[in-house]
């Protein structure tokens, strides 16, 4: 029997690295001919296994008419030549362009892996334009796989796609958590190493944020909450991730016991050092950092928005708080100064996170692909 040919399309290679690498390898190992199309911003052509074919197409980010037309022409050419059985696309621009090209090339299965609604973070004309991209991508797709139940329910309610077209695979998320990388058995070692690196005593309650240091991640509210919580002396705040806003960096550095680790390649070691993970975002497609923290036995506090509602359990693995509300965030952070409560949440988190083990999700994705392709 001929191998079924599938192709994943995203805007940039870092998305493949962050979310899709494990499942692509798993699909290739289980009988699929797998290809990837995106702009190679992280040397994917040399880091993907040989059995996965890579095609570098410069799909632009943001609004770029000429770049988008060029990418659309190239996608159409590739799809007509390769005649894939299934094309899957994610991220707004890639989904918009690939859905048009795949439909024009008469690809039979056009699968939109919907990771959230980018337009919710925009305003004015740009919001309308990005929403239109999603509407067109959903209309052109034969199937829509949503990253979580909240995303699926919202899309149905907004009329982006009908209920019968949509599904959440497994427990949700895009790629789950690789438990070989996020190895709970190494937590004591990693916790000791990172705490020593930053000068934290074992009894210091370390709150942490992992992600972009940007306004839409709720960093302004986080720093406002920290001004109140830092009155408790045996506390510290560690911000891990690339700085996208210099004003926020300056504000953070002016506060007591706040340290910035910058972008890191081994976030699992930093999660291990935390007592509480904070994710006060304005919007999230899912919130992978939550299930990563939970896998490492860390209690979480997150905004009560789509995504985090599925990635954690308020009152069980941590607390959900009203977004844009520094006072509510400070109250939740103060509540988790209680070591016994943190430990209850941490143990619940470990159990809950097993639902998102990437090995379990990869098997669910394999079964889904077989189902779509009549296997």
C-alpha positions in Angstrom: 0.0 0.0 0.0 1.3 3.4 -0.9 2.3 5.8 1.9 -0.2 8.5 2.6 1.5 11.9 1.9 0.9 14.7 4.5 2.3 18.2 4.7 2.4 20.6 7.6 2.5 24.3 6.9 3.3 27.1 9.4 4.8 30.5 9.1 8.2 30.0 10.8 10.4 27.1 11.7 10.4 27.9 15.4 6.7 26.9 15.5 7.6 23.5 14.3 10.3 23.2 16.9 8.1 24.4 19.7 4.9 22.4 18.9 5.1 19.9 16.1 8.5 18.2 16.0 7.5 15.2 18.1 4.3 14.4 16.2 6.0 14.8 12.8 8.6 12.2 13.8 5.9 9.9 15.2 3.9 10.1 12.0 6.9 9.4 9.9 7.8 6.4 12.0 4.2 5.1 11.6 3.9 4.9 7.9 3.3 8.5 6.6 5.3 10.4 4.0 5.8 13.7 5.9 6.7 17.1 4.5 7.1 20.5 6.2 6.7 23.9 4.6 7.7 27.2 6.4 10.3 29.9 6.5 13.5 28.4 7.9 14.4 30.8 10.7 16.1 28.2 12.9 18.0 25.8 10.5 15.2 23.2 10.3 16.7 21.8 7.1 19.6 20.5 9.1 17.8 19.6 12.4 14.8 17.7 11.1 15.3 14.0 10.7 16.1 12.8 7.1 12.8 11.1 6.8 10.9 14.4 7.0 11.2 16.5 3.9 11.6 20.2 4.4 10.7 23.0 1.9 11.6 26.6 2.7 8.9 29.0 1.7 9.2 32.6 3.0 5.7 33.0 4.3 5.5 36.6 5.7 4.4 37.6 9.2 2.0 40.5 9.6 0.5 42.3 6.6 2.7 42.0 3.5 0.8 42.0 0.2 3.7 41.3 -2.1 5.2 38.7 0.2 1.9 37.0 0.6 1.2 36.8 -3.1 4.7 35.3 -3.7 4.1 32.7 -1.0 0.7 31.9 -2.3 2.0 31.3 -5.8 4.8 29.0 -4.4 2.4 27.1 -2.2 0.0 26.5 -5.2 3.0 25.3 -7.3 4.1 22.8 -4.6 0.7 21.5 -3.8 -0.2 20.9 -7.5 3.2 19.1 -8.0 3.2 17.0 -4.8 -0.5 16.1 -4.7 -0.5 15.6 -0.9 -3.3 13.5 0.6 -3.6 15.9 3.5 -2.3 19.4 4.2 -2.4 20.8 7.7 -1.8 24.4 8.5 -1.5 26.6 11.6 -0.8 30.2 12.5 -2.9 33.0 10.8 -0.9 33.9 7.7 0.2 30.3 6.9 -3.4 29.0 7.4 -4.9 31.7 5.2 -2.5 31.2 2.3 -2.2 27.4 2.6 -5.9 27.0 2.8 -6.4 28.9 -0.5 -3.5 27.1 -2.2 -4.6 23.7 -1.0 -8.2 24.2 -2.1 -7.0 25.5 -5.5 -4.8 22.4 -5.9 -7.8 20.2 -4.9 -6.0 18.7 -1.9 -8.8 16.3 -0.5 -8.1 16.8 3.2 -7.4 20.4 4.3 -7.0 20.4 8.1 -6.7 23.7 10.0 -5.0 23.2 13.4 -6.4 26.2 15.1 -4.1 27.4 18.0 -6.2 30.4 19.1 -7.6 33.6 17.7 -4.8 36.1 16.9 -7.4 38.8 16.0 -8.4 39.0 19.7 -5.1 40.8 20.4 -5.6 43.4 17.6 -7.8 46.4 17.2 -9.4 48.5 14.5 -8.7 47.6 10.8 -6.0 45.1 11.6 -8.4 43.2 13.9 -10.9 43.0 11.1 -8.3 41.9 8.6 -6.8 39.1 10.8 -10.3 37.9 11.6 -11.1 37.8 7.9 -7.9 35.6 7.4 -9.3 33.1 9.9 -12.8 33.2 8.4 -11.4 32.4 5.0 -9.1 29.7 6.3 -12.0 28.0 8.2 -14.2 28.2 5.2 -11.6 26.6 2.9 -10.8 23.8 5.4 -12.5 20.4 5.3 -11.7 20.0 9.0 -10.8 22.2 12.0 -8.8 20.8 14.9 -8.9 23.2 17.8 -6.2 23.4 20.5 -8.8 23.1 23.3 -12.5 23.0 24.0 -12.7 26.7 24.8 -11.3 27.6 21.4 -13.7 25.2 19.7 -16.7 26.5 21.5 -15.8 30.1 20.8 -15.2 29.4 17.1 -18.6 27.8 16.8 -20.3 30.6 18.7 -18.7 33.2 16.4 -19.8 31.3 13.4 -16.2 30.7 12.1 -17.0 27.0 11.5 -19.9 24.6 12.1 -19.8 22.2 15.0 -19.7 19.1 12.7 -16.4 20.4 11.2 -14.5 20.8 14.5 -12.8 18.5 17.0 -10.3 18.6 19.8 -7.8 15.8 19.5 -7.1 14.0 22.8 -7.0 16.2 25.8 -6.0 19.2 23.7 -2.9 21.3 23.3 -0.7 21.4 20.1 2.1 19.1 21.0 1.7 18.2 24.6 4.7 17.9 26.9 7.7 15.8 26.1 8.3 14.1 29.5 11.7 12.9 28.5 12.7 16.6 28.4 10.5 17.7 31.2 11.7 14.9 33.5 10.2 15.2 36.9 12.8 12.9 38.4 15.5 15.6 37.7 13.5 18.4 39.5 15.6 18.3 42.8 18.9 18.6 40.8 17.6 21.3 38.5 15.9 23.2 41.3 19.2 23.3 43.3 21.3 24.4 40.3 19.0 27.2 39.2 18.4 28.5 42.7 22.2 28.5 43.3 22.7 30.4 40.0 20.3 33.2 41.1 21.1 33.1 44.8 17.8 31.9 46.0 17.6 30.1 49.4 15.6 26.9 49.5 12.9 28.5 51.7 12.5 31.5 49.3 9.1 31.4 47.6 10.0 31.9 43.9 7.3 33.1 41.6 8.1 32.9 37.9 7.0 33.8 34.4 8.1 32.0 31.3 7.4 33.6 27.9 7.7 36.9 26.0 8.3 39.9 28.2 5.5 41.9 26.6 2.4 43.9 27.5 -0.1 41.3 26.1 1.4 38.7 28.4 0.2 40.7 31.4 3.7 41.8 32.6 2.5 45.2 33.5 -0.1 43.7 35.9 2.4 41.2 37.1 4.8 43.9 38.1 2.0 45.8 39.8 1.1 42.7 41.8 4.7 42.2 42.7 4.9 45.6 44.4 2.4 44.3 46.9 3.7 40.7 47.2 7.4 41.7 47.6 6.5 43.1 51.0 7.0 39.5 52.1 10.7 39.2 52.4 11.3 35.6 51.6 10.0 35.9 48.1 11.5 36.4 44.6 10.3 36.9 41.0 12.1 35.3 38.1 11.2 36.4 34.5 12.3 33.9 31.9 12.1 34.8 28.2 13.0 37.3 25.5 12.4 41.0 26.3 10.1 42.6 23.7 9.5 45.8 25.6 12.4 47.8 27.1 10.1 49.9 29.3 8.8 46.7 31.0 12.4 45.5 31.5 13.3 48.8 33.1 10.3 48.7 35.4 11.1 45.1 36.4 14.7 45.9 37.2 13.6 48.8 39.4 11.6 46.5 41.7 13.1 44.5 44.6 14.2 40.9 44.1 13.2 40.7 40.4 15.6 39.0 38.0 15.4 38.5 34.3 17.0 35.3 32.9 16.4 36.2 29.2 15.7 33.6 26.5 16.8 30.1 27.5 17.0 26.8 25.7 16.3 24.6 28.7 13.1 26.0 30.3 12.5 22.7 32.1 15.3 23.5 34.5 13.8 26.9 35.3 10.3 25.5 35.9 11.9 23.2 38.4 13.2 26.1 40.4 9.8 27.8 40.7 7.2 27.4 43.5 4.5 29.2 41.4 4.2 29.8 37.7 2.4 33.0 36.7 0.6 33.5 33.4 -1.5 36.7 33.5 -1.9 37.0 29.7 -4.7 38.9 28.0 -5.1 36.1 25.5 -3.8 32.6 25.0 -4.5 29.9 22.4 -3.9 27.3 25.0 -1.0 28.1 27.4 1.6 25.4 27.0 3.7 26.8 29.8 1.0 25.8 32.2 1.1 22.1 31.3 4.9 22.2 31.3 4.9 23.7 34.8 2.3 21.2 36.0 4.4 18.4 34.6 7.3 19.7 36.8 5.0 19.8 39.8 4.6 23.6 40.0 1.4 25.3 41.1 0.0 27.9 38.6 -1.8 31.2 38.6 -3.2 32.3 35.3 -5.8 34.6 33.7 -9.3 33.2 33.6 -9.5 33.2 29.7 -9.8 30.7 26.9 -6.8 28.3 26.9 -5.8 28.4 30.5 -9.2 27.2 31.5 -8.4 23.9 29.7 -4.7 23.8 30.6 -5.2 23.9 34.4 -7.9 23.4 37.0 -8.7 26.4 39.2 -8.8 25.3 42.8 -7.0 22.0 42.0 -3.7 22.8 40.2 -3.7 26.5 41.0 -5.9 29.6 40.6 -7.5 31.5 37.8 -7.8 35.2 38.2 -9.5 38.0 36.3 -7.3 39.3 33.5 -6.0 42.9 33.6 -6.4 42.9 37.4 -3.2 43.4 39.3 -5.0 43.4 42.7 -6.6 40.0 42.0 -3.3 38.6 40.9 -1.6 39.9 44.0 -4.3 38.2 46.2 -3.8 34.9 44.5 0.0 35.2 44.8 -0.4 36.0 48.5 -2.7 33.0 49.0 0.1 30.7 47.6 2.6 31.8 50.2 1.0 28.9 52.1 3.5 26.0 51.5 0.9 23.4 52.3 -1.6 24.7 49.7 1.2 24.9 47.1 2.1 21.3 47.7 -1.5 20.2 47.3 -1.7 22.1 44.0 1.7 20.7 42.9 0.7 17.1 43.4 -2.6 17.6 41.7 -0.8 19.3 38.8 1.5 16.3 38.3 -1.5 14.0 38.0 -3.4 16.4 35.7 -0.5 17.0 33.4 -0.3 13.3 32.5 -3.3 13.9 30.2 -0.9 16.0 28.0 2.0 13.6 27.8 3.2 14.0 24.2 3.4 10.3 23.7 -0.3 10.0 24.4 -1.1 13.0 22.2 1.1 11.7 19.3 -0.9 8.4 19.4 -4.2 10.3 19.3 -2.9 12.4 16.4 -1.9 9.3 14.5 -5.3 7.8 15.0 -6.9 11.0 13.9 -4.8 11.2 10.7 -5.6 7.5 9.9 -9.3 8.3 10.4 -9.2 11.3 8.1 -7.3 9.4 5.4 -9.5 6.2 5.7 -6.7 4.2 7.3 
